[in-house]
Amino acid sequence: MCDGRGNVAGEYTLRSLAEPFHRRVLMHADADWSIVARPCGPRHRAEARNRKATRRLHRDRGVNGRIARIVPLCLALVLLGCGKFGEQAERERAAREAEVQKAIAQSLAEERAKDQRMHEAAVAEAGERIQRSNAEFEEERAKAAAEQPAADRAQAAAADALQRYTDRLRQFFADPDLQLRNAVLSPKGNGMCAEVSVKDKSGTAAGFKRVVVTDTGVNSEEPPNRDTLTYFLAFQVAARDTGCFPDVLNVHFLR
């Protein structure tokens, strides 16, 4: 509060003879100090505010200056740390990539080895399966052959022999229009008895005549003429040897 003369009531400013500035204190009566009433008018209050603002400005400038000096230093430290961290991060990234590539290569090698083992196992298994299948087939065929009656086996053998003699007969005459009838296996089982019709040199069918086919030759029945006597005798001998055509036994040879 100010009194009527513009001074602060109850509060004084002590100005030391040795100091050039003022301090606001309670009223004292110390030595070396002189008590002076502090002005309290509008002008003085404005000056006080200006002085206070000036002190604050100087204080802020000091703080800002210190901050301005500290910030670049911190920034430099941060950049240096970032650079080191970046290099370290790059090294770590390269190490991780190398580990990943190594793991991928190892995995691929393992997969290839696994595929190779599976392929070899499949080939071995297929070979074993084929061998088992062949063995089972041979066993079943042998079993079926063993179970087949003897008559069936004999019949099958006779049919095979009859087909073999028929093929030999067709090869001997080489006539595509050859006609064959009453073909049977000989009673002694060493030939075929049949009747055959082939064309002569003029292309005319000569009619059916008896024939004996063996493993050694083909002998057809010919008349006992001078020109065909040799063929007649060969037929007689073959018929006797195989048991074909029993009536040949009624033919007697004169010496």
KAHUJO-V594392 format. One record per pair of residues at least 24 apart in sequence whose ideal C-beta (glycine too) atoms are under 10 Angstrom apart, sorted by sequence separation. I is the first residue (numbers start at 1). J is the second residue. D is the distance in whole Angstrom. If there is no record, write none. Layout:
I:J:D  I:J:D
This chain:
12:36:7  13:37:8  14:38:10  161:185:6  162:186:10  168:192:9  172:196:10  173:197:10  174:198:9  175:199:6  190:214:6  191:215:8  196:220:7  211:235:8  212:236:9  214:238:6  221:245:8  12:37:6  13:38:4  161:186:9  169:194:7  173:198:5  190:215:7  191:216:9  195:220:10  196:221:10  210:235:8  212:237:9  213:238:9  216:241:10  219:244:10  11:37:9  12:38:6  13:39:9  158:184:9  159:185:9  165:191:7  166:192:7  170:196:10  172:198:10  173:199:9  177:203:9  179:205:8  182:208:9  186:212:8  190:216:10  191:217:10  192:218:10  194:220:10  195:221:9  209:235:9  212:238:4  11:38:7  158:185:5  165:192:4  169:196:7  178:205:10  181:208:7  186:213:9  191:218:10  211:238:9  212:239:5  214:241:7  221:248:9  224:251:9  9:37:9  157:185:9  161:189:7  164:192:9  165:193:9  166:194:8  170:198:10  177:205:8  179:207:10  180:208:9  182:210:9  183:211:9  186:214:8  191:219:9  211:239:10  212:240:10  214:242:6  7:36:10  8:37:7  11:40:9  22:51:10  161:190:9  163:192:10  165:194:8  169:198:10  179:208:7  210:239:8  212:241:8  213:242:9  7:37:4  8:38:5  21:51:10  161:191:9  162:192:6  175:205:10  183:213:9  212:242:6  214:244:10  6:37:9  7:38:7  8:39:8  9:40:8  158:189:8  161:192:8  180:211:9  212:243:10  213:244:9  5:37:8  6:38:10  7:39:6  8:40:5  157:189:9  162:194:9  212:244:5  6:39:6  7:40:6  211:244:9  212:245:8  3:37:9  5:39:9  6:40:5  7:41:9  210:244:8  211:245:10  5:40:9  6:41:4  154:189:9  210:245:6  2:38:10  5:41:9  6:42:9  8:44:10  212:248:10  2:39:9  3:40:8  6:43:9  7:44:10  210:247:10  2:40:4  6:44:8  173:211:9  210:248:9  1:40:8  2:41:7  172:211:9  2:42:10  172:213:8  2:44:9  169:211:7  2:45:9  169:213:5  168:213:6  172:217:8  173:218:8  193:238:10  165:211:10  167:213:10  168:214:9  172:218:4  193:239:8  165:212:10  166:213:8  168:215:8  171:218:9  172:219:10  173:220:9  191:238:7  165:213:4  170:218:10  172:220:9  190:238:10  191:239:9  164:213:9  165:214:8  168:217:9  169:218:6  193:242:7  165:215:8  168:218:7  191:241:8  192:242:8  193:243:8  194:244:9  162:213:10  164:215:9  169:220:9  190:241:7  191:242:4  193:244:4  186:238:9  190:242:6  191:243:8  192:244:8  193:245:7  165:218:9  186:239:9  188:241:8  189:242:9  190:243:8  191:244:7  161:215:10  188:242:5  189:243:9  186:241:9  187:242:7  188:243:5  186:242:4  187:243:4  188:244:9  185:242:9  186:243:5  187:244:7  186:244:5  185:244:10  186:245:10  187:246:9  184:244:9
